[in-house]
């Protein structure tokens, strides 16, 4: 009808604002367990994570079922990320095969991310998150973000911001129930 014409865009706008508000609530509000903001997905299964590593190999997080996985989002243009990467590498060396480490360069030029990996001595698996879809699917909103998945692929911990080696190891030990 003619008087409905002007309503469709208004309805779409209201729905859009409502969806955005819901997304913001999910991202900003603390989890049921009182966890910090930025970890709304703790306790949920991680979405599918697959792609191509910086070395051109394919990776699929499903291949690591049965093993804990630490996913770290970084970028060559992120100063805290650059400072954190040697700590991640040290933690990676310290935990050995107990936890699989995966670095994902978010919206970064592949050559810049690869240069950073080489400069910081990172030896764990590194791949791209070119459109930020992976960090978004894991509830991350800032760089760096570190997410720990248990052997079943459930998100057990999420941390926004730079971590020291001790903090990374503590995050892993707390989640695995290991006393240092």
C-alpha positions in Angstrom: 0.0 0.0 0.0 1.2 3.6 -0.7 1.5 4.6 3.0 3.8 1.6 3.8 6.4 2.8 1.3 8.3 5.0 3.7 8.2 2.4 6.5 10.5 -0.4 5.1 13.7 1.6 5.4 12.8 2.7 8.9 12.0 -0.8 10.0 15.3 -2.0 8.4 17.1 0.7 10.3 15.5 -0.2 13.6 16.2 -3.9 13.1 19.8 -3.1 12.2 20.3 -1.0 15.3 18.8 -3.8 17.4 21.1 -6.4 15.9 24.1 -4.1 16.5 23.1 -3.5 20.1 22.8 -7.3 20.6 26.3 -7.8 19.1 27.7 -5.1 21.4 26.1 -6.7 24.5 27.5 -10.1 23.5 31.0 -8.6 23.0 31.1 -6.3 26.0 29.2 -8.0 28.8 31.0 -10.4 31.1 30.4 -14.1 30.7 28.2 -16.2 33.1 31.3 -17.3 34.9 32.2 -13.7 35.7 35.0 -13.8 33.2 36.4 -10.5 31.9 34.8 -8.6 29.0 36.2 -9.8 25.7 35.6 -13.4 26.5 31.9 -13.9 25.8 32.4 -17.2 24.0 34.2 -19.0 26.9 32.5 -22.3 27.3 31.4 -22.6 23.7 32.9 -24.7 20.9 35.2 -22.8 18.6 34.0 -22.4 15.0 35.8 -24.1 12.2 39.3 -22.7 11.7 41.1 -23.7 8.5 43.3 -22.0 5.9 46.8 -21.7 4.6 49.9 -21.2 6.7 52.5 -18.6 5.9 54.7 -21.4 4.6 51.9 -22.4 2.1 50.7 -25.5 4.0 47.1 -26.0 4.8 45.9 -26.1 8.4 42.7 -27.2 10.0 42.1 -26.8 13.7 40.1 -30.1 13.6 43.4 -31.9 13.0 44.3 -30.9 16.5 41.3 -32.4 18.3 42.5 -34.3 21.3 45.2 -31.6 21.8 44.9 -28.1 23.4 45.4 -25.2 21.0 46.5 -21.7 21.8 45.5 -19.2 19.1 47.1 -15.8 19.1 46.0 -12.9 16.9 48.6 -10.4 15.9 49.7 -7.9 13.2 53.0 -6.4 12.1 51.5 -2.9 12.8 50.6 -3.7 16.4 53.4 -2.7 18.9 52.1 -4.8 21.8 51.9 -7.8 19.5 55.5 -7.4 18.4 56.6 -7.2 22.1 54.5 -10.3 23.0 55.7 -12.6 20.2 59.0 -13.6 21.8 57.1 -14.4 25.0 54.7 -16.6 23.0 57.6 -18.4 21.4 59.3 -19.0 24.8 56.0 -20.3 26.2 55.6 -22.5 23.1 59.1 -23.9 23.7 58.3 -24.4 27.4 55.0 -26.4 26.9 56.3 -28.4 24.0 53.6 -30.7 22.5 51.1 -30.3 25.4 49.6 -27.3 23.5 49.6 -26.5 19.8 50.3 -22.8 19.1 48.8 -21.0 16.1 49.4 -17.4 15.3 47.0 -15.6 13.0 48.0 -12.3 11.3 44.9 -10.2 11.3 44.3 -7.9 8.3 48.1 -7.8 7.6 50.1 -7.9 4.5 51.5 -11.5 4.3 55.1 -10.3 3.7 54.9 -7.9 6.7 53.5 -10.6 8.9 56.2 -13.1 7.7 58.9 -10.5 8.3 57.7 -10.1 11.9 57.6 -13.8 12.5 61.2 -14.1 11.2 62.4 -11.1 13.3 60.8 -12.4 16.5 62.1 -16.0 16.0 58.6 -17.5 16.1 58.6 -21.3 15.2 55.0 -22.2 15.8 52.4 -22.4 13.0 51.4 -19.0 11.6 48.6 -18.2 9.1 46.4 -15.3 8.0 43.1 -13.9 9.2 42.8 -11.5 6.2 39.2 -10.4 6.8 39.1 -10.6 10.6 36.5 -13.4 10.4 38.4 -15.7 12.7 39.1 -13.3 15.5 35.5 -12.1 15.3 34.2 -15.7 15.5 36.4 -16.2 18.6 35.0 -13.1 20.3 38.2 -11.0 19.9 38.0 -7.3 19.3 41.5 -6.0 19.9 45.1 -7.0 19.1 46.7 -8.9 20.5 44.1 -11.5 21.5 44.9 -14.9 22.8 42.3 -17.7 22.9 42.9 -21.2 24.5 40.9 -24.2 23.2 40.7 -27.5 25.0 41.1 -30.9 23.4 37.4 -30.9 22.4 37.7 -27.5 20.7 35.9 -25.6 23.4 37.0 -22.1 24.2 38.3 -22.2 27.8 40.1 -18.9 28.1 40.4 -15.6 26.2 42.7 -12.7 26.9 42.6 -9.3 25.1 46.0 -7.5 25.3 49.6 -8.3 25.6 50.7 -11.2 27.8 54.1 -12.0 29.3 55.6 -15.5 29.1 54.7 -16.1 32.8 51.1 -15.0 32.1 50.8 -17.2 29.0 52.1 -20.2 31.0 49.8 -19.4 33.9 46.8 -19.2 31.5 47.8 -22.6 30.1 48.5 -24.2 33.5 45.2 -22.9 35.0 43.2 -24.2 32.1 45.0 -27.6 32.1 44.7 -27.8 35.9 48.5 -28.1 36.2 50.3 -26.6 39.2 53.5 -24.9 38.2 
